Amino acid sequence: MTESGFNSELINRYFKGEYSDNDAAYVEELFREKSKEEELKHFLFRQFYELKQEDDVDKMNLDNILYRIHYDINTRLSSKKEWSFENIIKWSFRIAGLIMLPLVILIGIHMYTDTNLKKETWVEIKAPAWTRAQFSLPDGTTGWLNSNSSVKYNGNFNNNRQITLKGEAFFDVFKDKKRPFIVSTPEINVKVLGTCFNIASYKNENNVEVVLKEGKLEFIDKGLNKSYTMKPNDMVVFDKKDEDFSIKEVDPQKYLSWTEGKLEFRNDPLDVIARRLERWYNIDVEIQGNISKDQRLRATFVNENLEEVLYLLKRTLSINYKIENGNLKPDDTFAKKKVIITLKAN
């Protein structure tokens, strides 16, 4: 069945976990299109009511959805920002998005089974592009997933507290001296008993970054079989090309502000700014020409759109920018929106 304007069968496959990379790219691009918003809402509501007929739905915990709605309402209404009719409309649509997006995430949680003698179950929690997702693990550990990120863990997690991370996540680990908590990426392991930390491990980026807020944490380099015991305010940066890591002291809040919906820059150079804009807005950023790394930015953005952020960059730094909208590619997937940054002419 094909809905007006989009392929519902492909979306159903995505929800069931039976999708290709092209399917995933199509669905993620579709949910970013404002013109499809109303049709998609109707479609998701039908999916939700069908899902409600299943026995397992009663076991699903939707408290995190309610928490995010309450958090958004309380923080916005307590703000001193002047409320115009336009602001109220924008806020209303964002609240509607908070209701629907966790539903999409919930439906998108995949269960995997092996057909060996012992059935093995895996659970994967995902945050689609341009979203954040709060999660709770079976042992009491809580955290946040950043855009285009996921955590995956075994069904016997309470006995073996090990998860695999793709992308970026913040963890507040439940302390258990007998069972260490291990986060694994292709290059490193992070081993803790109980602590708060952030880890960013994106496939298309050269560095893996671990920032410790509280407690102690053992950083383990898989390739070199080297380890380092981190203390609060430590940041370990693993360079994938050099296959080695470095350590420095930082303000952890700069690297945790994304969990509060803030895009924060603290004296960051343009290449770092570009990388974080790519993740935050799910776009591609290209820097053309020789732009000095001495151009740095201090700013905090909350709910500003891409155009507003780029406009401030243009006024603050000596740059110009051009936005190229993503187009449909020959394989029926959508290219990401692209921002080209150039040096401002004197």
C-alpha positions in Angstrom: 0.0 0.0 0.0 1.3 3.5 -0.9 0.1 6.5 1.0 -0.4 9.8 -0.8 3.2 11.2 -0.9 5.1 8.4 0.6 5.7 4.6 0.7 3.9 3.2 3.7 5.1 -0.4 3.0 8.7 0.8 3.2 8.0 2.6 6.5 6.4 -0.6 7.9 9.6 -2.6 6.9 11.6 0.1 8.7 9.6 -0.3 11.9 10.0 -4.1 11.8 13.8 -3.8 11.3 13.6 -5.4 7.9 15.2 -2.5 6.0 18.2 -1.7 3.9 20.5 1.4 4.2 18.6 3.0 1.3 15.3 2.3 3.1 16.6 3.9 6.3 17.8 7.0 4.5 14.4 7.4 2.7 12.5 7.2 6.0 14.7 9.5 7.9 14.6 12.1 5.1 10.8 11.7 4.9 10.3 12.5 8.6 12.2 15.8 8.1 9.8 17.1 5.4 7.4 19.6 6.8 5.0 19.1 3.9 4.5 15.4 4.9 3.9 16.1 8.6 0.1 15.8 8.6 0.0 12.6 6.5 2.7 11.0 8.7 0.8 11.9 11.9 -2.3 10.1 10.6 -0.2 7.1 9.5 1.6 6.8 12.8 -1.7 7.1 14.8 -3.1 4.2 12.8 0.1 2.2 13.5 -0.2 3.0 17.2 -3.7 1.8 17.5 -2.9 -1.4 15.6 0.1 -1.8 17.9 -2.2 -1.4 21.0 -4.0 -4.6 20.0 -0.8 -6.6 20.7 -0.3 -8.1 24.1 3.2 -6.8 24.6 2.2 -3.2 24.5 0.9 -3.2 28.0 4.5 -4.0 29.2 6.0 -1.0 27.4 7.1 1.9 29.7 6.2 5.3 28.2 7.3 7.3 31.3 10.2 8.8 29.4 7.8 10.3 26.9 5.8 11.9 29.7 9.0 13.1 31.3 10.2 14.9 28.1 6.8 16.6 27.6 6.7 17.8 31.2 10.4 18.9 31.0 9.7 20.8 27.7 6.6 22.5 29.1 8.2 23.5 32.4 11.4 24.9 30.9 9.6 26.8 28.2 6.9 28.3 30.4 9.4 29.3 33.0 11.5 31.2 30.4 11.3 35.0 30.4 11.2 35.0 26.6 8.3 37.1 25.3 5.6 34.8 23.9 4.2 35.8 20.5 1.5 33.9 18.6 4.2 32.6 16.3 6.2 31.3 19.2 3.2 29.5 20.7 2.5 27.8 17.4 6.1 26.7 17.0 6.1 25.4 20.6 2.8 23.4 20.0 4.4 21.7 17.0 7.5 20.8 19.0 5.4 19.3 21.8 3.5 17.2 19.1 6.9 16.1 17.9 7.9 15.0 21.4 4.8 12.8 21.5 5.4 11.2 18.1 9.1 10.8 17.9 9.5 8.6 21.0 6.7 6.5 19.5 8.8 6.1 16.4 11.8 5.2 18.5 9.7 2.8 20.5 8.3 1.1 17.4 11.9 1.0 16.1 13.3 -1.0 19.0 14.5 -4.2 17.4 14.6 -7.7 18.9 17.1 -10.1 17.4 17.2 -13.9 17.9 19.8 -16.6 17.0 18.6 -20.0 15.8 21.3 -21.8 17.7 20.7 -24.3 20.5 20.4 -21.4 22.9 18.1 -18.5 21.8 19.9 -15.2 22.3 18.0 -11.9 22.4 19.4 -8.5 21.6 17.8 -5.1 22.2 18.7 -2.0 20.3 17.6 1.5 21.2 18.0 4.2 18.5 17.7 7.9 18.2 16.9 8.9 14.6 18.5 11.9 12.9 17.8 15.3 14.4 16.4 13.8 17.7 17.6 12.9 21.2 16.3 10.0 23.1 16.3 9.3 26.9 16.7 5.7 27.9 16.8 3.4 31.0 18.6 0.1 31.0 17.5 -3.0 33.0 20.1 -2.5 35.8 18.9 1.1 36.6 21.5 2.9 34.4 20.0 5.9 32.6 21.2 8.1 29.8 20.7 10.0 26.6 21.3 9.2 23.0 22.3 11.9 20.6 21.2 12.2 16.9 21.9 9.2 14.7 23.1 7.1 17.7 22.2 3.7 19.1 23.0 1.3 22.0 22.6 -2.4 21.8 22.7 -4.9 24.6 22.1 -8.6 25.3 18.9 -9.9 26.9 20.8 -11.2 29.9 22.1 -7.7 30.5 21.6 -7.9 34.3 24.2 -10.6 34.4 26.6 -9.1 31.8 26.5 -5.3 31.8 28.0 -4.8 28.4 26.6 -2.6 25.6 27.7 -1.6 22.1 27.6 2.1 21.2 27.3 3.7 17.8 27.4 7.5 17.8 27.2 9.6 21.0 25.6 8.9 24.4 25.7 10.1 28.0 25.5 7.5 30.8 24.7 7.8 34.5 25.7 4.3 35.5 24.1 2.4 38.4 26.8 1.4 40.8 27.5 -2.3 41.2 30.9 -3.4 42.5 30.4 -7.0 41.5 29.3 -6.3 37.9 31.3 -3.6 36.0 29.5 -1.7 33.2 31.3 -1.8 29.9 30.7 0.3 26.8 32.3 -1.0 23.6 33.0 0.7 20.3 35.1 -0.8 17.4 38.3 0.9 18.8 37.9 1.1 22.6 36.2 -0.2 25.7 35.2 1.9 28.7 34.9 0.1 32.0 33.1 1.6 35.0 31.4 0.6 38.3 29.3 3.7 38.8 29.9 7.1 37.2 28.6 9.8 34.8 30.4 10.2 31.5 29.9 11.1 27.8 31.3 9.1 24.9 31.2 10.1 21.2 32.1 7.4 18.6 30.8 8.2 15.2 31.8 6.0 12.3 32.6 8.8 9.9 34.7 10.9 12.4 38.4 10.4 13.0 38.3 10.7 16.8 36.5 8.9 19.7 36.0 11.2 22.7 35.3 10.2 26.3 34.6 12.8 28.9 34.2 12.0 32.6 31.9 14.1 34.8 31.9 12.1 38.0 33.5 8.9 39.5 36.3 6.8 38.0 36.5 5.2 34.6 39.0 2.9 32.9 39.7 3.7 29.3 41.0 0.7 27.3 42.6 0.9 23.9 41.8 -2.4 22.2 44.5 -2.2 19.6 47.4 -1.3 21.8 46.1 -3.1 24.9 46.8 0.1 26.9 44.6 1.5 29.5 44.2 4.8 31.5 42.2 5.4 34.7 40.3 8.7 34.1 39.4 11.1 36.9 36.6 13.8 36.8 37.1 16.5 34.1 39.4 14.2 32.1 38.9 13.9 28.4 40.5 11.1 26.4 40.7 11.5 22.6 41.4 8.4 20.6 42.8 9.1 17.1 41.6 6.3 14.7 44.4 7.1 12.2 47.3 7.2 14.6 45.7 4.4 16.7 46.7 6.2 19.9 45.1 8.4 22.5 45.7 11.7 24.3 44.4 13.1 27.6 43.5 16.7 28.6 41.4 18.5 31.3 38.2 20.0 30.1 34.9 21.5 31.4 32.6 18.5 31.1 29.4 20.6 30.8 30.5 21.7 27.3 30.3 18.1 26.2 27.1 17.3 28.1 25.0 20.4 27.2 23.4 18.5 24.2 21.5 16.3 26.7 19.6 19.5 27.7 18.8 20.5 24.1 21.6 23.0 24.0 24.1 23.4 21.1 27.1 25.0 22.9 30.4 26.3 21.6 33.2 27.5 24.0 36.0 29.1 22.0 35.8 26.3 19.3 37.5 26.6 15.9 35.4 26.5 12.7 36.3 22.9 11.9 34.9 21.7 15.3 31.8 24.0 14.8 31.2 22.4 11.3 31.4 18.9 12.7 28.9 19.6 15.5 26.5 21.4 13.1 26.6 18.2 10.9 25.5 16.0 13.8 23.0 18.5 15.3 21.1 19.3 12.1 21.9 16.1 10.1 23.5 18.0 7.3 26.8 18.0 5.4 29.1 21.0 5.9 31.9 21.8 3.5 34.6 24.5 4.4 36.1 25.9 1.2 39.4 27.9 1.2 42.0 28.6 3.8 40.0 29.7 6.8 42.1 30.4 9.9 41.7 28.3 13.0 42.0 31.5 15.0 38.4 32.2 14.2 36.6 30.8 17.2 33.1 31.0 18.6 31.5 31.3 22.1 27.8 30.8 22.0 24.9 28.7 23.3 21.9 27.9 21.1 18.6 26.5 22.3 15.9 25.6 19.7 17.4 27.9 17.1 17.0 26.6 13.5 19.9 26.1 11.1 19.4 29.5 9.4 19.5 31.4 12.7 22.7 29.7 13.8 24.4 30.3 10.4 23.4 33.9 10.4 25.1 34.4 13.8 28.2 32.7 12.5 28.3 35.0 9.6 28.0 38.1 11.8 30.6 36.8 14.3 33.2 35.2 12.1 34.6 36.4 8.7 32.6 33.9 6.7 29.8 33.6 4.1 27.6 30.5 3.6 25.4 28.9 1.1 22.7 26.3 1.7 22.1 23.6 -0.9 18.9 21.6 -0.4 19.1 17.8 -0.6 17.8 16.3 -3.9 16.4 12.8 -4.7 19.3 10.6 -5.9 19.0 8.0 -8.7 18.7 5.2 -6.1 15.6 6.9 -4.7 17.3 8.1 -1.5 17.7 11.8 -0.5 21.0 13.6 -0.2 21.4 15.6 2.9 21.1 19.3 3.0 24.6 20.8 2.4 26.1 24.0 3.8 29.1 25.5 2.1 31.2 27.9 4.2 33.7 30.3 2.5 35.9 33.1 3.6 34.3 36.5 3.5 35.8 38.8 0.8 37.5 41.9 2.1 
